[in-house]
Amino acid sequence: MPSESPLAPAWQTLLAQIDRIAPPRAWDARIPPFPWGDPRLSERLLREHLSQAHDLASRRASIIEAQVAWLEDYLPSRSVLLDGGCGPGLHALALARLGHRVTGVDIGPAVVRYAQEQAAQGLNATFAVADLLTLALDTRFDVTFVLYGHLHTFRPEEAWRLLRRLRQHLLPGGRLLLEARMEANWDRSTYRNWWRGENDLFGPASYLALYDHVWDEEAAAEVERYQILHADGSFEQYALTERYLTENEWRVLLESIGFGQVRFIREGWPSETPGGWMLIEATNDSA
């Protein structure tokens, strides 16, 4: 018969508290969103973007190279481009090396600083810390692209405002490219997990993480909650929501803003998940 650990009462109390935690909902007002603009988080996130061990922040170099090759075949020569949510500028910098004029914007100061340092090596690329929801640039672009499903993370009303602002930054006849998750790339299950981590995205020292994954049927969204207990006793929690849209919902959304000729590119776009991602192309029909 197993003996009882002296830690058993503490574990029982902790488990009882965990079981009482209500599951997260889409854009849950009780839980702060990830503070992507926080300088300390941005520094830690930069390491994840540059890591070749996973595809969690940016894709690995081999996938990015394949996507850049696809974009180079797609784009007119010497295009004026906007990379919205550019991270450390891995796509934008590569396209600048191919002769395009590129502007990249991101809310994270450390990732933008990295991109600026790379661009200073003689590239025709400009990077700035900016929120896409309030973007106000002097340049108008031939093509704007927003990759890795970034649009999924915005509330419906925010996504509409963001797309409207991106359209305002396109030249007449300019094109918007959105990378979106396909049907097979959504997880509609609900589960909980935990792990011990150290010196990664969630903090510079050791911590204990409790993770919840929920499918919010009403919002048609995946919700992830991270509750982090740090070694010094401090506690943080963050949530990330990603909203599912059908192709028809994407089309209606884009056309409601004034985009025309909406096209879904389901094959040929390189990704780490075959059949998991597509590009949505929409044309700015304004004169």
Long-range contacts (C-beta under 8 A, 24 or more apart in sequence): 18-210, 21-212, 21-227, 23-190, 23-212, 23-214, 24-212, 24-214, 24-223, 24-224, 24-225, 24-239, 25-214, 25-216, 25-219, 25-223, 26-216, 26-218, 26-219, 26-221, 26-223, 26-241, 26-243, 27-155, 27-219, 27-239, 27-241, 28-223, 28-225, 28-239, 28-241, 31-225, 31-237, 31-238, 31-239, 32-237, 32-238, 32-239, 33-238, 33-239, 33-240, 33-241, 34-238, 34-239, 34-240, 35-238, 36-107, 36-108, 37-107, 37-108, 37-109, 37-129, 37-131, 39-109, 39-110, 41-108, 41-201, 42-108, 42-109, 42-110, 42-111, 43-110, 44-200, 44-201, 44-202, 44-203, 44-204, 45-108, 45-110, 45-111, 45-201, 46-88, 46-108, 46-110, 46-111, 46-114, 47-200, 48-200, 48-201, 49-87, 49-88, 49-90, 49-111, 50-88, 50-114, 55-272, 57-87, 58-87, 58-88, 58-90, 58-148, 59-148, 59-271, 59-272, 60-272, 63-270, 63-271, 63-272, 64-90, 64-91, 64-94, 65-94, 66-270, 67-91, 67-147, 67-269, 67-270, 67-271, 68-94, 68-95, 68-98, 70-268, 70-269, 70-270, 71-95, 71-145, 72-98, 75-100, 75-142, 75-143, 76-142, 79-142, 79-143, 80-139, 80-140, 80-141, 80-142, 80-143, 80-171, 81-141, 81-142, 81-143, 81-144, 81-145, 82-137, 82-139, 82-141, 82-143, 82-144, 82-145, 82-166, 82-169, 83-144, 83-145, 83-146, 83-147, 84-132, 84-135, 84-144, 84-145, 84-146, 84-150, 84-166, 85-132, 85-146, 85-147, 85-148, 85-150, 86-111, 86-112, 86-115, 86-127, 87-111, 87-115, 88-114, 88-115, 88-118, 89-114, 89-115, 89-118, 89-119, 89-125, 89-127, 91-145, 91-147, 92-125, 92-127, 93-118, 93-119, 93-123, 93-125, 96-123, 96-124, 96-125, 97-123, 99-124, 100-124, 101-125, 102-126, 103-127, 103-128, 103-137, 103-139, 103-141, 104-128, 105-129, 105-130, 105-132, 105-135, 105-137, 106-130, 107-131, 107-132, 132-162, 132-165, 132-166, 133-158, 133-161, 133-162, 133-165, 134-165, 135-165, 135-166, 135-169, 137-169, 139-169, 140-169, 140-170, 140-171, 140-174, 141-169, 141-170, 141-171, 141-174, 142-170, 142-171, 142-174, 142-175, 143-174, 143-175, 143-176, 143-177, 144-169, 144-170, 144-174, 144-175, 144-176, 144-177, 145-176, 145-177, 145-178, 145-179, 146-176, 146-177, 146-178, 146-179, 147-177, 147-179, 148-179, 149-179, 149-180, 149-181, 149-242, 149-277, 150-179, 151-178, 151-180, 152-180, 152-181, 152-242, 152-243, 152-244, 152-245, 153-240, 153-241, 153-242, 153-243, 154-243, 155-243, 156-243, 159-243, 159-253, 160-253, 160-256, 160-257, 163-253, 163-254, 163-257, 163-259, 164-257, 164-258, 167-257, 167-258, 167-259, 167-284, 167-286, 170-284, 171-284, 172-284, 172-285, 172-286, 172-287, 173-283, 173-284, 173-285, 174-283, 174-284, 175-281, 175-282, 175-283, 175-284, 176-254, 176-259, 176-280, 176-281, 176-282, 176-283, 176-284, 177-279, 177-280, 177-281, 178-250, 178-279, 178-280, 178-282, 179-269, 179-277, 179-278, 179-279, 179-280, 180-245, 180-250, 180-277, 180-278, 180-279, 180-280, 181-242, 181-244, 181-276, 181-277, 182-266, 182-275, 182-276, 182-277, 182-278, 184-275, 184-276, 185-273, 185-275, 185-276, 185-277, 186-222, 186-244, 187-213, 187-215, 187-222, 188-215, 188-222, 189-213, 189-215, 190-214, 190-215, 202-226, 202-228, 202-236, 203-228, 203-230, 205-230, 205-231, 205-232, 206-230, 206-231, 207-231, 216-241, 219-243, 220-244, 220-245, 250-280, 254-280, 254-282, 258-284, 258-285, 258-286, 259-283, 259-284, 259-285, 260-284, 260-285, 261-285
